[in-house]
Amino acid sequence: MKQSETVDILDLPIAQSPLSNEFKAVTEMLGFHNFSDLQQHRTVQLQNLPDFDQHLIYEYVEFMETNQMGHLVDP
């Protein structure tokens, strides 16, 4: 994956992503608008937020790994 593709994915609005409606609703409620916002937090921090359960962590990590960016999760 080229650097520009990584930036494009990180800047992708979560609302326009292929993730579940639950994921989109929870991240919007918590003020996360793109994947760069999420990437700044470790998964243990995300899981401690209201309604950000283990299922949503798995969904987030799987999305990042599918887009060859798993290394950005909990760096």
PyMOL Python script that loads the backbone (N, CA, C, O; Angstrom):
from pymol import cmd

cmd.read_pdbstr("""\
ATOM      1  N   MET A   1       0.841  -1.177   0.000  1.00  0.00           N
ATOM      2  CA  MET A   1       0.000   0.000   0.000  1.00  0.00           C
ATOM      3  C   MET A   1       0.881   1.234   0.000  1.00  0.00           C
ATOM      4  O   MET A   1       1.831   1.326   0.778  1.00  0.00           O
ATOM      5  N   LYS A   2       0.576   2.161  -0.851  1.00  0.00           N
ATOM      6  CA  LYS A   2       1.343   3.397  -0.928  1.00  0.00           C
ATOM      7  C   LYS A   2       0.973   4.322   0.223  1.00  0.00           C
ATOM      8  O   LYS A   2      -0.115   4.230   0.791  1.00  0.00           O
ATOM      9  N   GLN A   3       1.898   5.212   0.555  1.00  0.00           N
ATOM     10  CA  GLN A   3       1.674   6.158   1.637  1.00  0.00           C
ATOM     11  C   GLN A   3       0.399   6.967   1.415  1.00  0.00           C
ATOM     12  O   GLN A   3      -0.341   7.208   2.368  1.00  0.00           O
ATOM     13  N   SER A   4       0.127   7.387   0.192  1.00  0.00           N
ATOM     14  CA  SER A   4      -1.068   8.198  -0.078  1.00  0.00           C
ATOM     15  C   SER A   4      -2.346   7.404   0.179  1.00  0.00           C
ATOM     16  O   SER A   4      -3.347   7.978   0.608  1.00  0.00           O
ATOM     17  N   GLU A   5      -2.330   6.083  -0.077  1.00  0.00           N
ATOM     18  CA  GLU A   5      -3.500   5.267   0.198  1.00  0.00           C
ATOM     19  C   GLU A   5      -3.738   5.159   1.698  1.00  0.00           C
ATOM     20  O   GLU A   5      -4.887   5.156   2.142  1.00  0.00           O
ATOM     21  N   THR A   6      -2.666   5.068   2.485  1.00  0.00           N
ATOM     22  CA  THR A   6      -2.790   5.033   3.935  1.00  0.00           C
ATOM     23  C   THR A   6      -3.419   6.314   4.434  1.00  0.00           C
ATOM     24  O   THR A   6      -4.330   6.277   5.261  1.00  0.00           O
ATOM     25  N   VAL A   7      -2.952   7.436   3.948  1.00  0.00           N
ATOM     26  CA  VAL A   7      -3.507   8.733   4.352  1.00  0.00           C
ATOM     27  C   VAL A   7      -4.972   8.807   3.961  1.00  0.00           C
ATOM     28  O   VAL A   7      -5.797   9.288   4.739  1.00  0.00           O
ATOM     29  N   ASP A   8      -5.308   8.334   2.756  1.00  0.00           N
ATOM     30  CA  ASP A   8      -6.691   8.370   2.305  1.00  0.00           C
ATOM     31  C   ASP A   8      -7.600   7.571   3.239  1.00  0.00           C
ATOM     32  O   ASP A   8      -8.689   8.033   3.581  1.00  0.00           O
ATOM     33  N   ILE A   9      -7.170   6.386   3.654  1.00  0.00           N
ATOM     34  CA  ILE A   9      -7.981   5.564   4.557  1.00  0.00           C
ATOM     35  C   ILE A   9      -8.105   6.237   5.916  1.00  0.00           C
ATOM     36  O   ILE A   9      -9.197   6.271   6.484  1.00  0.00           O
ATOM     37  N   LEU A  10      -7.022   6.767   6.446  1.00  0.00           N
ATOM     38  CA  LEU A  10      -7.078   7.419   7.754  1.00  0.00           C
ATOM     39  C   LEU A  10      -7.987   8.644   7.736  1.00  0.00           C
ATOM     40  O   LEU A  10      -8.620   8.968   8.741  1.00  0.00           O
ATOM     41  N   ASP A  11      -8.050   9.320   6.601  1.00  0.00           N
ATOM     42  CA  ASP A  11      -8.906  10.502   6.480  1.00  0.00           C
ATOM     43  C   ASP A  11     -10.333  10.171   6.055  1.00  0.00           C
ATOM     44  O   ASP A  11     -11.181  11.060   5.982  1.00  0.00           O
ATOM     45  N   LEU A  12     -10.600   8.897   5.775  1.00  0.00           N
ATOM     46  CA  LEU A  12     -11.933   8.482   5.364  1.00  0.00           C
ATOM     47  C   LEU A  12     -12.932   8.738   6.492  1.00  0.00           C
ATOM     48  O   LEU A  12     -12.723   8.287   7.618  1.00  0.00           O
ATOM     49  N   PRO A  13     -14.005   9.453   6.199  1.00  0.00           N
ATOM     50  CA  PRO A  13     -15.042   9.621   7.226  1.00  0.00           C
ATOM     51  C   PRO A  13     -15.619   8.254   7.609  1.00  0.00           C
ATOM     52  O   PRO A  13     -15.960   7.450   6.741  1.00  0.00           O
ATOM     53  N   ILE A  14     -15.720   8.009   8.876  1.00  0.00           N
ATOM     54  CA  ILE A  14     -16.249   6.736   9.352  1.00  0.00           C
ATOM     55  C   ILE A  14     -17.656   6.521   8.807  1.00  0.00           C
ATOM     56  O   ILE A  14     -18.032   5.392   8.492  1.00  0.00           O
ATOM     57  N   ALA A  15     -18.424   7.579   8.695  1.00  0.00           N
ATOM     58  CA  ALA A  15     -19.790   7.480   8.181  1.00  0.00           C
ATOM     59  C   ALA A  15     -19.830   6.957   6.748  1.00  0.00           C
ATOM     60  O   ALA A  15     -20.851   6.415   6.324  1.00  0.00           O
ATOM     61  N   GLN A  16     -18.750   7.105   6.002  1.00  0.00           N
ATOM     62  CA  GLN A  16     -18.696   6.632   4.612  1.00  0.00           C
ATOM     63  C   GLN A  16     -17.991   5.287   4.485  1.00  0.00           C
ATOM     64  O   GLN A  16     -17.782   4.802   3.374  1.00  0.00           O
ATOM     65  N   SER A  17     -17.629   4.693   5.588  1.00  0.00           N
ATOM     66  CA  SER A  17     -16.922   3.411   5.581  1.00  0.00           C
ATOM     67  C   SER A  17     -17.924   2.264   5.443  1.00  0.00           C
ATOM     68  O   SER A  17     -19.128   2.461   5.610  1.00  0.00           O
ATOM     69  N   PRO A  18     -17.421   1.070   5.139  1.00  0.00           N
ATOM     70  CA  PRO A  18     -18.301  -0.095   5.026  1.00  0.00           C
ATOM     71  C   PRO A  18     -18.620  -0.758   6.365  1.00  0.00           C
ATOM     72  O   PRO A  18     -19.180  -1.853   6.391  1.00  0.00           O
ATOM     73  N   LEU A  19     -18.275  -0.118   7.460  1.00  0.00           N
ATOM     74  CA  LEU A  19     -18.486  -0.717   8.772  1.00  0.00           C
ATOM     75  C   LEU A  19     -19.957  -0.650   9.182  1.00  0.00           C
ATOM     76  O   LEU A  19     -20.758   0.032   8.542  1.00  0.00           O
ATOM     77  N   SER A  20     -20.300  -1.357  10.241  1.00  0.00           N
ATOM     78  CA  SER A  20     -21.698  -1.486  10.666  1.00  0.00           C
ATOM     79  C   SER A  20     -22.296  -0.149  11.103  1.00  0.00           C
ATOM     80  O   SER A  20     -21.588   0.789  11.469  1.00  0.00           O
ATOM     81  N   ASN A  21     -23.613  -0.101  11.051  1.00  0.00           N
ATOM     82  CA  ASN A  21     -24.320   1.095  11.511  1.00  0.00           C
ATOM     83  C   ASN A  21     -24.078   1.331  12.994  1.00  0.00           C
ATOM     84  O   ASN A  21     -24.016   2.477  13.440  1.00  0.00           O
ATOM     85  N   GLU A  22     -23.940   0.253  13.760  1.00  0.00           N
ATOM     86  CA  GLU A  22     -23.644   0.387  15.188  1.00  0.00           C
ATOM     87  C   GLU A  22     -22.288   1.064  15.387  1.00  0.00           C
ATOM     88  O   GLU A  22     -22.150   1.970  16.209  1.00  0.00           O
ATOM     89  N   PHE A  23     -21.295   0.616  14.630  1.00  0.00           N
ATOM     90  CA  PHE A  23     -19.954   1.206  14.732  1.00  0.00           C
ATOM     91  C   PHE A  23     -20.019   2.692  14.395  1.00  0.00           C
ATOM     92  O   PHE A  23     -19.449   3.523  15.102  1.00  0.00           O
ATOM     93  N   LYS A  24     -20.711   3.016  13.321  1.00  0.00           N
ATOM     94  CA  LYS A  24     -20.828   4.411  12.885  1.00  0.00           C
ATOM     95  C   LYS A  24     -21.544   5.264  13.932  1.00  0.00           C
ATOM     96  O   LYS A  24     -21.125   6.388  14.209  1.00  0.00           O
ATOM     97  N   ALA A  25     -22.608   4.739  14.508  1.00  0.00           N
ATOM     98  CA  ALA A  25     -23.372   5.493  15.504  1.00  0.00           C
ATOM     99  C   ALA A  25     -22.562   5.745  16.772  1.00  0.00           C
ATOM    100  O   ALA A  25     -22.554   6.855  17.303  1.00  0.00           O
ATOM    101  N   VAL A  26     -21.880   4.705  17.251  1.00  0.00           N
ATOM    102  CA  VAL A  26     -21.094   4.843  18.487  1.00  0.00           C
ATOM    103  C   VAL A  26     -19.929   5.806  18.283  1.00  0.00           C
ATOM    104  O   VAL A  26     -19.684   6.668  19.126  1.00  0.00           O
ATOM    105  N   THR A  27     -19.210   5.667  17.170  1.00  0.00           N
ATOM    106  CA  THR A  27     -18.068   6.563  16.948  1.00  0.00           C
ATOM    107  C   THR A  27     -18.526   8.005  16.764  1.00  0.00           C
ATOM    108  O   THR A  27     -17.857   8.933  17.218  1.00  0.00           O
ATOM    109  N   GLU A  28     -19.663   8.194  16.101  1.00  0.00           N
ATOM    110  CA  GLU A  28     -20.187   9.562  15.948  1.00  0.00           C
ATOM    111  C   GLU A  28     -20.556  10.149  17.306  1.00  0.00           C
ATOM    112  O   GLU A  28     -20.243  11.304  17.596  1.00  0.00           O
ATOM    113  N   MET A  29     -21.224   9.349  18.135  1.00  0.00           N
ATOM    114  CA  MET A  29     -21.620   9.792  19.468  1.00  0.00           C
ATOM    115  C   MET A  29     -20.392  10.179  20.302  1.00  0.00           C
ATOM    116  O   MET A  29     -20.447  11.110  21.106  1.00  0.00           O
ATOM    117  N   LEU A  30     -19.284   9.454  20.100  1.00  0.00           N
ATOM    118  CA  LEU A  30     -18.064   9.705  20.870  1.00  0.00           C
ATOM    119  C   LEU A  30     -17.177  10.786  20.250  1.00  0.00           C
ATOM    120  O   LEU A  30     -16.147  11.144  20.821  1.00  0.00           O
ATOM    121  N   GLY A  31     -17.570  11.304  19.090  1.00  0.00           N
ATOM    122  CA  GLY A  31     -16.822  12.401  18.476  1.00  0.00           C
ATOM    123  C   GLY A  31     -15.691  11.974  17.564  1.00  0.00           C
ATOM    124  O   GLY A  31     -14.823  12.780  17.229  1.00  0.00           O
ATOM    125  N   PHE A  32     -15.692  10.699  17.155  1.00  0.00           N
ATOM    126  CA  PHE A  32     -14.688  10.229  16.204  1.00  0.00           C
ATOM    127  C   PHE A  32     -15.275  10.360  14.803  1.00  0.00           C
ATOM    128  O   PHE A  32     -16.332   9.801  14.513  1.00  0.00           O
ATOM    129  N   HIS A  33     -14.596  11.092  13.947  1.00  0.00           N
ATOM    130  CA  HIS A  33     -15.136  11.359  12.619  1.00  0.00           C
ATOM    131  C   HIS A  33     -14.413  10.623  11.501  1.00  0.00           C
ATOM    132  O   HIS A  33     -15.002  10.355  10.454  1.00  0.00           O
ATOM    133  N   ASN A  34     -13.137  10.294  11.713  1.00  0.00           N
ATOM    134  CA  ASN A  34     -12.384   9.548  10.700  1.00  0.00           C
ATOM    135  C   ASN A  34     -11.466   8.553  11.415  1.00  0.00           C
ATOM    136  O   ASN A  34     -11.361   8.551  12.641  1.00  0.00           O
ATOM    137  N   PHE A  35     -10.816   7.721  10.632  1.00  0.00           N
ATOM    138  CA  PHE A  35      -9.992   6.665  11.234  1.00  0.00           C
ATOM    139  C   PHE A  35      -8.728   7.211  11.876  1.00  0.00           C
ATOM    140  O   PHE A  35      -8.137   6.560  12.738  1.00  0.00           O
ATOM    141  N   SER A  36      -8.317   8.378  11.473  1.00  0.00           N
ATOM    142  CA  SER A  36      -7.189   9.031  12.131  1.00  0.00           C
ATOM    143  C   SER A  36      -7.537   9.361  13.581  1.00  0.00           C
ATOM    144  O   SER A  36      -6.690   9.245  14.468  1.00  0.00           O
ATOM    145  N   ASP A  37      -8.778   9.770  13.819  1.00  0.00           N
ATOM    146  CA  ASP A  37      -9.231  10.048  15.189  1.00  0.00           C
ATOM    147  C   ASP A  37      -9.136   8.786  16.053  1.00  0.00           C
ATOM    148  O   ASP A  37      -8.668   8.843  17.190  1.00  0.00           O
ATOM    149  N   LEU A  38      -9.577   7.659  15.514  1.00  0.00           N
ATOM    150  CA  LEU A  38      -9.535   6.399  16.259  1.00  0.00           C
ATOM    151  C   LEU A  38      -8.113   5.922  16.482  1.00  0.00           C
ATOM    152  O   LEU A  38      -7.762   5.444  17.560  1.00  0.00           O
ATOM    153  N   GLN A  39      -7.306   6.059  15.453  1.00  0.00           N
ATOM    154  CA  GLN A  39      -5.938   5.536  15.467  1.00  0.00           C
ATOM    155  C   GLN A  39      -5.085   6.184  16.559  1.00  0.00           C
ATOM    156  O   GLN A  39      -4.059   5.628  16.950  1.00  0.00           O
ATOM    157  N   GLN A  40      -5.491   7.332  17.047  1.00  0.00           N
ATOM    158  CA  GLN A  40      -4.741   8.034  18.094  1.00  0.00           C
ATOM    159  C   GLN A  40      -4.953   7.422  19.484  1.00  0.00           C
ATOM    160  O   GLN A  40      -4.306   7.831  20.449  1.00  0.00           O
ATOM    161  N   HIS A  41      -5.856   6.444  19.583  1.00  0.00           N
ATOM    162  CA  HIS A  41      -6.180   5.821  20.869  1.00  0.00           C
ATOM    163  C   HIS A  41      -5.892   4.327  20.815  1.00  0.00           C
ATOM    164  O   HIS A  41      -6.159   3.668  19.810  1.00  0.00           O
ATOM    165  N   ARG A  42      -5.353   3.808  21.889  1.00  0.00           N
ATOM    166  CA  ARG A  42      -5.127   2.370  21.991  1.00  0.00           C
ATOM    167  C   ARG A  42      -6.481   1.679  22.155  1.00  0.00           C
ATOM    168  O   ARG A  42      -7.438   2.286  22.638  1.00  0.00           O
ATOM    169  N   THR A  43      -6.556   0.430  21.758  1.00  0.00           N
ATOM    170  CA  THR A  43      -7.837  -0.275  21.823  1.00  0.00           C
ATOM    171  C   THR A  43      -8.360  -0.394  23.257  1.00  0.00           C
ATOM    172  O   THR A  43      -9.573  -0.375  23.467  1.00  0.00           O
ATOM    173  N   VAL A  44      -7.488  -0.514  24.225  1.00  0.00           N
ATOM    174  CA  VAL A  44      -7.939  -0.593  25.621  1.00  0.00           C
ATOM    175  C   VAL A  44      -8.606   0.721  26.033  1.00  0.00           C
ATOM    176  O   VAL A  44      -9.557   0.706  26.814  1.00  0.00           O
ATOM    177  N   GLN A  45      -8.131   1.838  25.527  1.00  0.00           N
ATOM    178  CA  GLN A  45      -8.768   3.131  25.811  1.00  0.00           C
ATOM    179  C   GLN A  45     -10.131   3.216  25.136  1.00  0.00           C
ATOM    180  O   GLN A  45     -11.097   3.692  25.732  1.00  0.00           O
ATOM    181  N   LEU A  46     -10.204   2.755  23.901  1.00  0.00           N
ATOM    182  CA  LEU A  46     -11.480   2.777  23.179  1.00  0.00           C
ATOM    183  C   LEU A  46     -12.513   1.913  23.885  1.00  0.00           C
ATOM    184  O   LEU A  46     -13.671   2.310  24.023  1.00  0.00           O
ATOM    185  N   GLN A  47     -12.103   0.748  24.327  1.00  0.00           N
ATOM    186  CA  GLN A  47     -13.032  -0.175  24.966  1.00  0.00           C
ATOM    187  C   GLN A  47     -13.574   0.372  26.286  1.00  0.00           C
ATOM    188  O   GLN A  47     -14.643  -0.045  26.733  1.00  0.00           O
ATOM    189  N   ASN A  48     -12.860   1.285  26.905  1.00  0.00           N
ATOM    190  CA  ASN A  48     -13.330   1.891  28.153  1.00  0.00           C
ATOM    191  C   ASN A  48     -14.328   3.014  27.930  1.00  0.00           C
ATOM    192  O   ASN A  48     -14.890   3.543  28.889  1.00  0.00           O
ATOM    193  N   LEU A  49     -14.557   3.387  26.668  1.00  0.00           N
ATOM    194  CA  LEU A  49     -15.521   4.434  26.348  1.00  0.00           C
ATOM    195  C   LEU A  49     -16.931   3.851  26.332  1.00  0.00           C
ATOM    196  O   LEU A  49     -17.107   2.664  26.058  1.00  0.00           O
ATOM    197  N   PRO A  50     -17.937   4.677  26.623  1.00  0.00           N
ATOM    198  CA  PRO A  50     -19.324   4.186  26.630  1.00  0.00           C
ATOM    199  C   PRO A  50     -19.712   3.557  25.286  1.00  0.00           C
ATOM    200  O   PRO A  50     -19.507   4.157  24.230  1.00  0.00           O
ATOM    201  N   ASP A  51     -20.264   2.366  25.336  1.00  0.00           N
ATOM    202  CA  ASP A  51     -20.799   1.633  24.181  1.00  0.00           C
ATOM    203  C   ASP A  51     -19.754   1.124  23.191  1.00  0.00           C
ATOM    204  O   ASP A  51     -20.122   0.497  22.198  1.00  0.00           O
ATOM    205  N   PHE A  52     -18.467   1.370  23.426  1.00  0.00           N
ATOM    206  CA  PHE A  52     -17.430   0.863  22.524  1.00  0.00           C
ATOM    207  C   PHE A  52     -16.998  -0.497  23.058  1.00  0.00           C
ATOM    208  O   PHE A  52     -15.992  -0.612  23.759  1.00  0.00           O
ATOM    209  N   ASP A  53     -17.766  -1.516  22.720  1.00  0.00           N
ATOM    210  CA  ASP A  53     -17.540  -2.845  23.279  1.00  0.00           C
ATOM    211  C   ASP A  53     -16.524  -3.659  22.472  1.00  0.00           C
ATOM    212  O   ASP A  53     -15.982  -3.190  21.471  1.00  0.00           O
ATOM    213  N   GLN A  54     -16.284  -4.873  22.928  1.00  0.00           N
ATOM    214  CA  GLN A  54     -15.288  -5.747  22.302  1.00  0.00           C
ATOM    215  C   GLN A  54     -15.619  -6.023  20.837  1.00  0.00           C
ATOM    216  O   GLN A  54     -14.721  -6.105  19.999  1.00  0.00           O
ATOM    217  N   HIS A  55     -16.894  -6.165  20.534  1.00  0.00           N
ATOM    218  CA  HIS A  55     -17.324  -6.399  19.155  1.00  0.00           C
ATOM    219  C   HIS A  55     -16.877  -5.255  18.242  1.00  0.00           C
ATOM    220  O   HIS A  55     -16.401  -5.498  17.133  1.00  0.00           O
ATOM    221  N   LEU A  56     -17.026  -4.024  18.696  1.00  0.00           N
ATOM    222  CA  LEU A  56     -16.614  -2.874  17.889  1.00  0.00           C
ATOM    223  C   LEU A  56     -15.089  -2.792  17.769  1.00  0.00           C
ATOM    224  O   LEU A  56     -14.571  -2.352  16.742  1.00  0.00           O
ATOM    225  N   ILE A  57     -14.381  -3.207  18.796  1.00  0.00           N
ATOM    226  CA  ILE A  57     -12.917  -3.265  18.720  1.00  0.00           C
ATOM    227  C   ILE A  57     -12.510  -4.226  17.614  1.00  0.00           C
ATOM    228  O   ILE A  57     -11.662  -3.902  16.782  1.00  0.00           O
ATOM    229  N   TYR A  58     -13.122  -5.420  17.608  1.00  0.00           N
ATOM    230  CA  TYR A  58     -12.800  -6.410  16.572  1.00  0.00           C
ATOM    231  C   TYR A  58     -13.107  -5.875  15.177  1.00  0.00           C
ATOM    232  O   TYR A  58     -12.340  -6.083  14.237  1.00  0.00           O
ATOM    233  N   GLU A  59     -14.233  -5.187  15.055  1.00  0.00           N
ATOM    234  CA  GLU A  59     -14.621  -4.636  13.758  1.00  0.00           C
ATOM    235  C   GLU A  59     -13.595  -3.599  13.278  1.00  0.00           C
ATOM    236  O   GLU A  59     -13.207  -3.595  12.110  1.00  0.00           O
ATOM    237  N   TYR A  60     -13.171  -2.738  14.172  1.00  0.00           N
ATOM    238  CA  TYR A  60     -12.177  -1.712  13.866  1.00  0.00           C
ATOM    239  C   TYR A  60     -10.838  -2.346  13.470  1.00  0.00           C
ATOM    240  O   TYR A  60     -10.251  -1.981  12.452  1.00  0.00           O
ATOM    241  N   VAL A  61     -10.366  -3.286  14.270  1.00  0.00           N
ATOM    242  CA  VAL A  61      -9.078  -3.929  14.005  1.00  0.00           C
ATOM    243  C   VAL A  61      -9.131  -4.699  12.683  1.00  0.00           C
ATOM    244  O   VAL A  61      -8.182  -4.641  11.900  1.00  0.00           O
ATOM    245  N   GLU A  62     -10.209  -5.405  12.430  1.00  0.00           N
ATOM    246  CA  GLU A  62     -10.343  -6.149  11.175  1.00  0.00           C
ATOM    247  C   GLU A  62     -10.323  -5.200   9.972  1.00  0.00           C
ATOM    248  O   GLU A  62      -9.686  -5.495   8.961  1.00  0.00           O
ATOM    249  N   PHE A  63     -11.013  -4.069  10.079  1.00  0.00           N
ATOM    250  CA  PHE A  63     -11.005  -3.086   8.996  1.00  0.00           C
ATOM    251  C   PHE A  63      -9.595  -2.575   8.739  1.00  0.00           C
ATOM    252  O   PHE A  63      -9.168  -2.474   7.588  1.00  0.00           O
ATOM    253  N   MET A  64      -8.877  -2.255   9.798  1.00  0.00           N
ATOM    254  CA  MET A  64      -7.522  -1.742   9.653  1.00  0.00           C
ATOM    255  C   MET A  64      -6.603  -2.807   9.048  1.00  0.00           C
ATOM    256  O   MET A  64      -5.795  -2.497   8.173  1.00  0.00           O
ATOM    257  N   GLU A  65      -6.719  -4.051   9.503  1.00  0.00           N
ATOM    258  CA  GLU A  65      -5.885  -5.126   8.968  1.00  0.00           C
ATOM    259  C   GLU A  65      -6.220  -5.412   7.506  1.00  0.00           C
ATOM    260  O   GLU A  65      -5.316  -5.658   6.706  1.00  0.00           O
ATOM    261  N   THR A  66      -7.480  -5.385   7.151  1.00  0.00           N
ATOM    262  CA  THR A  66      -7.908  -5.605   5.767  1.00  0.00           C
ATOM    263  C   THR A  66      -7.314  -4.551   4.836  1.00  0.00           C
ATOM    264  O   THR A  66      -7.038  -4.821   3.667  1.00  0.00           O
ATOM    265  N   ASN A  67      -7.124  -3.363   5.367  1.00  0.00           N
ATOM    266  CA  ASN A  67      -6.553  -2.259   4.574  1.00  0.00           C
ATOM    267  C   ASN A  67      -5.056  -2.106   4.813  1.00  0.00           C
ATOM    268  O   ASN A  67      -4.504  -1.023   4.619  1.00  0.00           O
ATOM    269  N   GLN A  68      -4.396  -3.184   5.234  1.00  0.00           N
ATOM    270  CA  GLN A  68      -2.953  -3.224   5.463  1.00  0.00           C
ATOM    271  C   GLN A  68      -2.479  -2.132   6.423  1.00  0.00           C
ATOM    272  O   GLN A  68      -1.393  -1.578   6.253  1.00  0.00           O
ATOM    273  N   MET A  69      -3.295  -1.829   7.427  1.00  0.00           N
ATOM    274  CA  MET A  69      -2.907  -0.820   8.406  1.00  0.00           C
ATOM    275  C   MET A  69      -3.004  -1.345   9.840  1.00  0.00           C
ATOM    276  O   MET A  69      -3.106  -0.565  10.787  1.00  0.00           O
ATOM    277  N   GLY A  70      -2.972  -2.648   9.989  1.00  0.00           N
ATOM    278  CA  GLY A  70      -3.032  -3.230  11.318  1.00  0.00           C
ATOM    279  C   GLY A  70      -1.894  -2.766  12.202  1.00  0.00           C
ATOM    280  O   GLY A  70      -2.035  -2.701  13.424  1.00  0.00           O
ATOM    281  N   HIS A  71      -0.757  -2.441  11.583  1.00  0.00           N
ATOM    282  CA  HIS A  71       0.398  -1.983  12.365  1.00  0.00           C
ATOM    283  C   HIS A  71       0.139  -0.630  13.042  1.00  0.00           C
ATOM    284  O   HIS A  71       0.879  -0.244  13.947  1.00  0.00           O
ATOM    285  N   LEU A  72      -0.894   0.086  12.616  1.00  0.00           N
ATOM    286  CA  LEU A  72      -1.219   1.376  13.233  1.00  0.00           C
ATOM    287  C   LEU A  72      -2.108   1.243  14.456  1.00  0.00           C
ATOM    288  O   LEU A  72      -2.291   2.204  15.204  1.00  0.00           O
ATOM    289  N   VAL A  73      -2.660   0.053  14.661  1.00  0.00           N
ATOM    290  CA  VAL A  73      -3.502  -0.199  15.832  1.00  0.00           C
ATOM    291  C   VAL A  73      -2.586  -0.570  16.990  1.00  0.00           C
ATOM    292  O   VAL A  73      -1.792  -1.504  16.877  1.00  0.00           O
ATOM    293  N   ASP A  74      -2.684   0.135  18.072  1.00  0.00           N
ATOM    294  CA  ASP A  74      -1.844  -0.098  19.253  1.00  0.00           C
ATOM    295  C   ASP A  74      -0.356  -0.165  18.910  1.00  0.00           C
ATOM    296  O   ASP A  74       0.311  -1.152  19.222  1.00  0.00           O
ATOM    297  N   PRO A  75       0.162   0.882  18.269  1.00  0.00           N
ATOM    298  CA  PRO A  75       1.591   0.865  17.881  1.00  0.00           C
ATOM    299  C   PRO A  75       2.505   0.833  19.088  1.00  0.00           C
ATOM    300  O   PRO A  75       3.727   0.816  18.936  1.00  0.00           O
TER     301      PRO A  75
END
""", "prot")
cmd.dss("prot")
cmd.show_as("cartoon", "prot")
cmd.util.cbc("prot")
cmd.orient("prot")
